[in-house]
């Protein structure tokens, strides 16, 4: 007789219990950036909305920043580390292929028995992580999941490239996802468009930096990997293709634009945000995250950092309904409606 397998039993619903962020100490102005590129403060503000950004110091590593953000999120959620069943880290700037930075962070947090792994979904990574965490909690594979978005994009920035040097910043944001008696995370709408792989990419793969077998030195013609982006291509894609994704996420969640208490898109570019607001016909009373002005584009960290700021400043309220959408290299995207912690 074939044995029957007992299924895992999870919570009926999941929600975000707490958020936390870490912003590096060093504030970098547009004037400082323009010392290395042919640009101006006015041009940068007009094209991106960025006024300042944060750059990590040597002692602010990916693991350091992520641990600080996650510890804050756990404290805000009132969840002890030993109850964490999984630590999930979204990053494209942890430069060690293995072991995962998630294992290091879980250990530092005191979640020593938690499952831990990294995902690479660029600027959509936090929304990807939320979707996975929601399924874990409801599926019974973890009671609480710590979802972290963290980047040290300055390690991959070519500061002589006037198209990208002003864009990127560093930082970490985290959320604790756990059981709920009401649906606090709506259905995810996600996907990818691999036909546009070259829209945002690392200039050269890591193996281009292999040492010469005889000299034991890195080849003289090797260029250090950096991020390259086709700005207009990404702008058009995000401004138009992401609007149906956002609409679908609201439709599946049963929420109308006028019922939103906040719109928190990936902080890619202020003009992209404005284009989406117009296309979605968001009412003027819906507050919109504009953390990019002070933080720059922090990829996977941008949505949780913006969420934390809106809650701390009172621009968004605890228990409110927010539309999240992330999009970036791949090209990948993900959107869902959530209840703010």
C-alpha positions in Angstrom: 0.0 0.0 0.0 1.4 3.4 -1.0 1.9 5.7 2.0 0.0 9.0 1.9 2.0 12.2 2.5 0.8 14.6 5.2 0.6 18.1 3.7 2.1 21.1 5.4 -0.4 23.4 7.1 0.3 27.1 7.3 -1.5 30.3 8.3 -4.7 31.3 6.4 -3.2 34.6 5.4 0.1 36.5 5.7 1.0 40.2 6.3 4.0 42.4 6.9 4.5 42.8 10.7 7.4 45.3 10.6 9.8 47.1 8.4 13.3 48.5 9.0 16.0 50.3 7.0 19.6 51.2 7.0 21.0 54.3 5.2 24.8 54.7 4.9 26.4 57.6 6.8 27.9 59.3 3.8 25.7 61.8 1.9 26.8 62.5 -1.7 25.5 65.6 -3.5 25.1 66.1 -7.2 27.9 68.6 -7.1 30.3 65.9 -5.9 29.2 63.6 -8.6 29.7 66.3 -11.2 33.4 66.5 -10.3 33.9 63.3 -12.3 31.3 63.7 -15.1 30.2 66.4 -17.5 26.9 67.3 -15.9 25.2 69.7 -13.5 23.0 69.6 -10.5 20.1 71.0 -12.6 20.5 68.4 -15.3 20.5 65.5 -12.7 17.5 66.9 -10.9 15.6 67.4 -14.1 16.4 64.0 -15.6 16.0 61.8 -12.4 14.7 63.8 -9.5 17.8 62.9 -7.5 19.3 65.6 -5.2 21.5 63.4 -3.0 22.3 59.7 -2.5 24.0 57.6 0.1 27.3 55.8 -0.5 28.5 53.1 1.8 31.9 53.3 3.6 34.2 50.3 3.7 32.8 49.2 7.1 29.2 49.3 5.7 29.2 46.0 3.8 26.2 44.3 2.3 25.9 42.0 5.3 26.4 44.8 7.8 23.7 47.0 6.3 21.2 44.1 5.8 21.7 42.9 9.4 21.0 46.4 10.7 17.9 46.8 8.6 16.6 43.3 9.5 17.3 43.7 13.2 15.2 46.9 13.1 12.4 45.2 11.3 12.3 42.3 13.8 12.2 44.8 16.7 9.4 46.7 15.1 7.5 43.5 14.5 8.1 42.2 18.0 9.3 38.9 16.6 12.3 37.2 18.3 15.0 35.8 15.9 14.5 32.2 17.0 11.0 32.3 15.5 12.3 33.2 12.0 11.9 30.3 9.7 13.6 31.8 6.6 15.9 34.7 5.8 15.6 35.7 2.1 17.9 38.3 0.7 17.5 40.1 -2.7 20.7 41.6 -4.0 22.8 42.0 -7.1 25.8 43.5 -5.4 27.0 40.8 -3.0 30.2 40.0 -4.8 30.8 36.6 -3.4 29.1 33.9 -5.4 28.9 31.5 -2.4 28.1 31.1 0.4 25.0 33.2 0.3 25.0 36.4 2.2 21.6 35.3 3.7 23.4 32.6 5.7 25.7 35.2 7.2 22.8 37.5 8.0 20.7 34.8 9.6 23.6 33.9 11.9 24.2 37.5 12.8 20.5 38.0 13.6 20.4 34.9 15.9 18.1 33.0 13.5 20.6 30.2 13.6 18.2 27.5 12.4 16.5 29.4 9.7 16.6 28.5 6.0 18.5 31.2 4.2 19.1 32.0 0.5 19.7 34.9 -1.9 17.7 35.8 -5.0 18.8 37.9 -8.0 15.8 39.8 -9.3 17.4 43.3 -9.3 15.0 46.2 -8.6 12.0 43.8 -8.5 13.7 41.7 -5.9 11.9 42.9 -2.8 8.5 42.3 -4.4 9.7 38.9 -5.5 10.7 38.2 -1.9 7.4 39.3 -0.5 5.6 36.9 -2.9 7.8 34.0 -1.8 7.4 34.9 1.8 3.6 35.1 1.5 3.6 31.6 0.0 5.9 30.2 2.6 3.9 31.4 5.5 0.6 30.3 4.0 2.1 27.0 2.9 3.5 26.2 6.3 7.3 26.1 5.5 8.0 29.1 7.7 6.2 30.9 10.5 8.1 34.2 9.9 10.2 35.2 7.0 12.6 38.1 6.9 12.7 39.6 3.5 15.7 41.9 2.8 16.6 44.1 -0.1 20.2 45.3 0.1 22.6 46.9 -2.3 26.1 48.4 -2.5 25.7 49.5 -6.0 28.7 51.8 -5.7 30.9 48.7 -6.0 29.5 48.3 -9.5 29.2 51.9 -10.6 31.5 53.5 -13.2 31.8 57.0 -11.8 33.1 58.3 -15.2 29.9 57.2 -17.0 27.6 60.2 -17.1 24.6 58.1 -17.9 24.7 56.1 -14.6 27.2 57.7 -12.2 24.6 59.9 -10.6 21.8 57.3 -10.3 22.9 54.7 -7.9 23.1 54.6 -4.1 23.6 52.1 -1.3 21.3 50.9 1.5 19.2 48.1 2.9 15.5 47.6 3.7 13.8 44.7 5.4 10.3 43.4 6.2 9.1 40.6 8.5 6.3 38.6 7.0 4.2 36.3 9.2 0.8 34.9 9.9 -2.3 37.0 9.8 -6.0 36.6 10.3 -6.7 38.8 7.3 -5.2 39.0 3.8 -2.3 41.4 4.2 -0.4 40.6 1.0 -2.4 40.5 -2.3 -1.7 38.3 -5.3 1.5 39.0 -7.1 1.7 39.9 -10.7 5.2 39.1 -11.9 7.1 38.1 -14.9 10.1 38.7 -17.1 11.1 39.8 -20.6 14.5 38.2 -21.4 14.4 39.7 -24.9 15.6 42.9 -23.2 18.5 41.4 -21.3 20.8 44.1 -22.5 18.7 47.0 -21.3 20.4 46.8 -17.9 23.5 44.6 -17.5 26.9 44.1 -15.9 29.4 45.2 -18.5 31.7 42.1 -18.3 31.3 38.8 -16.4 33.4 38.0 -13.4 35.4 35.4 -15.3 37.0 38.2 -17.4 39.0 39.0 -14.2 40.6 35.6 -14.1 44.3 35.7 -13.4 46.9 34.9 -16.1 48.2 31.4 -15.4 51.8 32.4 -15.7 52.0 35.9 -14.1 49.3 35.2 -11.5 48.0 38.7 -12.2 44.7 39.9 -13.6 44.9 40.3 -17.3 46.0 43.8 -18.3 43.1 44.2 -20.7 40.4 43.2 -18.2 37.9 45.9 -17.2 36.3 45.8 -13.8 32.6 44.9 -14.1 30.2 47.9 -13.8 26.5 48.5 -14.4 25.4 49.7 -17.8 21.9 50.9 -18.7 20.1 51.9 -21.9 18.2 54.7 -20.2 15.6 55.6 -22.8 14.8 51.9 -23.4 14.2 51.3 -19.7 12.3 54.5 -19.3 9.8 53.6 -22.1 9.4 50.1 -20.9 8.8 51.1 -17.2 6.6 54.0 -18.0 4.2 52.1 -20.3 4.6 48.3 -19.8 4.4 48.5 -16.0 1.1 50.3 -15.8 -1.0 47.2 -16.9 1.0 45.2 -14.3 0.1 47.7 -11.5 -3.6 47.7 -12.7 -3.7 43.9 -12.6 -2.3 43.8 -9.1 -5.0 46.1 -7.9 -7.7 44.2 -9.8 -6.6 40.9 -8.3 -6.5 42.4 -4.8 -10.0 44.0 -5.3 -8.7 47.5 -4.6 -9.5 50.6 -6.7 -6.9 53.4 -7.2 -9.0 55.8 -5.1 -8.9 53.3 -2.2 -5.1 53.3 -2.0 -3.4 54.9 1.0 0.0 54.9 -0.6 1.8 54.2 -3.9 5.3 52.8 -3.4 7.0 52.1 -6.7 10.7 51.2 -7.1 12.7 54.4 -6.8 14.2 54.3 -10.3 13.5 57.8 -11.6 11.1 60.5 -10.6 9.9 60.9 -14.2 9.0 57.2 -14.4 7.0 57.6 -11.1 5.2 60.7 -12.5 4.4 58.9 -15.8 2.9 55.9 -13.9 0.8 58.2 -11.7 -0.7 59.9 -14.7 -1.3 56.6 -16.5 -2.9 55.0 -13.5 -5.0 58.1 -12.8 -4.1 58.1 -9.2 -6.1 60.6 -7.2 -4.2 63.5 -5.7 -5.0 62.4 -2.2 -2.9 59.2 -2.6 0.6 59.8 -1.2 3.5 58.7 -3.5 7.0 57.6 -2.4 9.7 59.9 -3.6 12.6 58.6 -1.6 14.8 58.7 -4.6 15.3 62.4 -4.2 17.5 61.8 -1.1 18.6 58.2 -1.5 19.1 57.6 -5.2 18.3 54.3 -6.9 19.1 51.5 -4.5 17.6 48.7 -6.6 16.2 45.9 -4.3 16.4 48.1 -1.2 14.4 51.0 -2.6 10.8 49.9 -1.9 11.3 48.9 1.8 13.4 52.0 2.4 10.7 54.2 0.9 8.0 52.3 2.9 9.9 52.9 6.1 10.3 56.6 5.4 6.6 57.1 4.6 5.6 55.3 7.8 8.1 57.2 10.0 7.1 60.6 8.6 3.4 59.9 8.8 3.0 60.3 5.0 1.5 56.8 5.1 -0.4 55.2 8.0 -0.1 51.9 9.7 -2.9 49.6 8.5 -3.2 51.5 5.2 -3.3 49.9 1.8 -0.3 50.3 -0.5 0.5 49.4 -4.1 4.0 48.2 -4.6 5.7 47.6 -7.9 9.4 46.8 -8.7 11.0 46.5 -12.1 14.6 46.2 -13.4 17.4 44.2 -15.0 16.2 41.1 -16.7 14.0 42.7 -17.5 11.9 41.6 -14.5 8.9 43.0 -12.7 6.5 42.3 -9.8 3.6 44.1 -8.1 1.2 43.5 -5.3 -1.1 45.3 -2.9 -0.2 45.1 0.8 -1.4 46.3 4.1 1.2 48.5 5.7 2.5 47.4 9.2 
